[in-house]
């Protein structure tokens, strides 16, 4: 088998890139061990996050660091046996979270964030996926009045980005989402971010995009993408029916990208943030239409096709370790104060892996020492948000078009 491009990884990032390359006349084969959208793309909070213009930084205040060191919070958890393995990454992450460097990361990511909704809309319409995507935005909620007041003051720092939002007191929250508890036992207030869109089944959205890719003539092969090899002039992957060969290959393997890069001699400060989710039923007389992020406890409650999806914050533990209920149990205890969650749908939580780089931006661009090899990974918490935008940028680079955004901040060379 031959193709113009082999895209390694069929998550939202790889599928989106394949579609963009296909639209530019390239014959593309998507390669993954499982079907499209079955990895990290399956289990996120379903936010196309146009409002997250400032990346998720490492906390720098002593009070926050002390709280996380106790390892009892619901938003961040670590395995004491594992934390030392990622200590070098965490130190670099902390350094890049300084005010000056965070400002640089914000400006670097802004073009991709600004393009996120429009690039998704382009594929949503073509894929017939409008039933999965909703334009109601999401809620950022606070249970402590003082922290809600501080969040309102912080809005001044976001004014330059022109984000559409409403400030809601308890009455405003009740008018929008009557099932959310407010007041002393619930939310003190919320900010309703209206620019983002939400997805009721992220895995299904990725599969719809992949089906569009196949309808347009693209091919999807089930194989181990990590077996990719190079002859120096082309790239090959072993399939059941024989070798697949192409002059270009793209690593879009999400959390598995780091291991593959090591095979080719690239030492990248790569880390994985684990995250869990679980679905819950609601009583018949209750409903949640708008995803809510508890900004103090660090979890998301999102209406999904299977029920209300509770997604956790960050867990630093061995990526190969099985899912556990520690962090989601902590989050659930708080979530039940906000919403009358019923019984869980699944017996055990689902585990996903977020691919992260310490400067809070992905790697998008050519491999410095291997002609024909390209990278598109490291999107951290925003793989769903940025997949189509980063795919467009890389497709433009690969086909010689003028890129819509400056690619320099995403180049691999920044770590070499």
Secondary structure, DSSP 8 states (H G I E B T S, - for coil): -EEEEEEE--SHHHHHHHHHHHHTT--EEEEESS-TT-SGGGSS--EE-TT--S------SHHHHHHHHTT--SSEEE-TTTGGGGHHHHHHHHHHTSHHHHHHHHHHHHHHHHHHHHHHHHHHHHHT-GGGEE---EEEEESSHHHHHHHHHHGGGGGGGT--EEEE-HHHHHHH-TTS-BGGGSBSEEEEE-S-EEES-HHHHHHHHHHHHHHTT-EEEES-GGG-EE-SS-EEEEETTEEEEEEEEEE--GGGHHHHHHHTT----EEEEEEEEEEEEE-TT----SEEEETTTTEEEEEETTEEEEE--EEES-TTS---SHHHHHHHHHHHHHS-EEEESSSS-EEEEEEEETTS--EEEE-TTSTTEEEEE--GGGHHHHHHHHHHHHHHHHTT---SS--GGG-GGGG-
